[in-house]
Amino acid sequence: MTHLEKIRKADAKRAKYSPQLTRMDGQLSKWAQTALYACKIRENRIYPNVYQGSGRWTKLAHYEWFYIRLFEILGYKYTKGNDAPRGGAIGDYLKVSKTAISAIVDLRIGEGR
């Protein structure tokens, strides 16, 4: 069973108010694609918080819940941490195994974006 098939199966059983990760045709939703491509991956760490916009219209987008739900569906363990010198939001990360990183890369490539 591929990663996308596991996500589809879990998405069908999701709670009523839980955001949907897949569309009706079985592909990843637009929001899930944005979360996959916006976050930075360095070594075995995923940085799920990203600043969007510029100047006065800057906002911080949090994609941490997406990755946590994704790792729970796919069965990977993760550890939360922060490596910012003063504990800023942009330093939050999820530390995962190399196989989890390769699964995310496979999902990125599988979407053909």
Contacts in CASP RR format, 6 or more apart in sequence:
PFRMAT RR
TARGET T0000
AUTHOR 0000-0000-0000
METHOD contacts of the structure
MODEL  1
MTHLEKIRKADAKRAKYSPQLTRMDGQLSKWAQTALYACKIRENRIYPNV
YQGSGRWTKLAHYEWFYIRLFEILGYKYTKGNDAPRGGAIGDYLKVSKTA
ISAIVDLRIGEGR
1 9 0 8 1.000
3 74 0 8 1.000
3 103 0 8 1.000
3 106 0 8 1.000
3 107 0 8 1.000
4 22 0 8 1.000
4 26 0 8 1.000
4 27 0 8 1.000
4 28 0 8 1.000
4 107 0 8 1.000
4 110 0 8 1.000
6 73 0 8 1.000
6 74 0 8 1.000
7 21 0 8 1.000
7 22 0 8 1.000
7 28 0 8 1.000
7 70 0 8 1.000
7 73 0 8 1.000
7 74 0 8 1.000
8 22 0 8 1.000
8 26 0 8 1.000
10 21 0 8 1.000
10 73 0 8 1.000
11 20 0 8 1.000
11 21 0 8 1.000
11 22 0 8 1.000
14 20 0 8 1.000
18 69 0 8 1.000
19 31 0 8 1.000
20 29 0 8 1.000
21 28 0 8 1.000
21 29 0 8 1.000
21 32 0 8 1.000
21 66 0 8 1.000
21 69 0 8 1.000
21 70 0 8 1.000
22 28 0 8 1.000
22 29 0 8 1.000
22 32 0 8 1.000
23 29 0 8 1.000
27 111 0 8 1.000
28 36 0 8 1.000
28 107 0 8 1.000
28 111 0 8 1.000
32 66 0 8 1.000
33 111 0 8 1.000
33 113 0 8 1.000
35 48 0 8 1.000
35 63 0 8 1.000
35 66 0 8 1.000
35 67 0 8 1.000
36 104 0 8 1.000
36 107 0 8 1.000
36 108 0 8 1.000
36 111 0 8 1.000
37 108 0 8 1.000
37 113 0 8 1.000
38 50 0 8 1.000
38 52 0 8 1.000
38 61 0 8 1.000
38 63 0 8 1.000
39 46 0 8 1.000
39 47 0 8 1.000
39 48 0 8 1.000
39 50 0 8 1.000
39 63 0 8 1.000
39 67 0 8 1.000
40 46 0 8 1.000
40 47 0 8 1.000
40 50 0 8 1.000
41 47 0 8 1.000
41 101 0 8 1.000
41 104 0 8 1.000
41 105 0 8 1.000
44 95 0 8 1.000
44 96 0 8 1.000
44 97 0 8 1.000
44 98 0 8 1.000
44 101 0 8 1.000
45 83 0 8 1.000
45 93 0 8 1.000
45 94 0 8 1.000
45 95 0 8 1.000
45 96 0 8 1.000
46 67 0 8 1.000
46 93 0 8 1.000
46 94 0 8 1.000
46 96 0 8 1.000
46 101 0 8 1.000
46 104 0 8 1.000
47 90 0 8 1.000
47 91 0 8 1.000
47 92 0 8 1.000
47 93 0 8 1.000
48 62 0 8 1.000
48 63 0 8 1.000
48 64 0 8 1.000
48 66 0 8 1.000
48 67 0 8 1.000
48 92 0 8 1.000
48 93 0 8 1.000
48 94 0 8 1.000
49 60 0 8 1.000
49 61 0 8 1.000
49 62 0 8 1.000
49 63 0 8 1.000
49 64 0 8 1.000
49 89 0 8 1.000
49 90 0 8 1.000
49 91 0 8 1.000
49 92 0 8 1.000
50 60 0 8 1.000
50 61 0 8 1.000
50 63 0 8 1.000
51 58 0 8 1.000
51 59 0 8 1.000
51 60 0 8 1.000
51 61 0 8 1.000
51 90 0 8 1.000
52 58 0 8 1.000
52 59 0 8 1.000
52 60 0 8 1.000
52 61 0 8 1.000
53 59 0 8 1.000
60 89 0 8 1.000
60 90 0 8 1.000
64 92 0 8 1.000
64 94 0 8 1.000
67 78 0 8 1.000
67 94 0 8 1.000
68 78 0 8 1.000
68 94 0 8 1.000
70 104 0 8 1.000
71 77 0 8 1.000
71 78 0 8 1.000
71 94 0 8 1.000
71 96 0 8 1.000
71 100 0 8 1.000
74 100 0 8 1.000
74 103 0 8 1.000
76 96 0 8 1.000
76 97 0 8 1.000
76 99 0 8 1.000
76 100 0 8 1.000
76 103 0 8 1.000
77 96 0 8 1.000
77 97 0 8 1.000
78 94 0 8 1.000
78 95 0 8 1.000
78 96 0 8 1.000
78 100 0 8 1.000
79 94 0 8 1.000
79 95 0 8 1.000
79 96 0 8 1.000
80 92 0 8 1.000
80 93 0 8 1.000
80 94 0 8 1.000
80 95 0 8 1.000
81 92 0 8 1.000
81 93 0 8 1.000
81 94 0 8 1.000
81 95 0 8 1.000
82 88 0 8 1.000
82 91 0 8 1.000
82 92 0 8 1.000
82 93 0 8 1.000
83 91 0 8 1.000
83 93 0 8 1.000
84 90 0 8 1.000
84 91 0 8 1.000
84 92 0 8 1.000
END
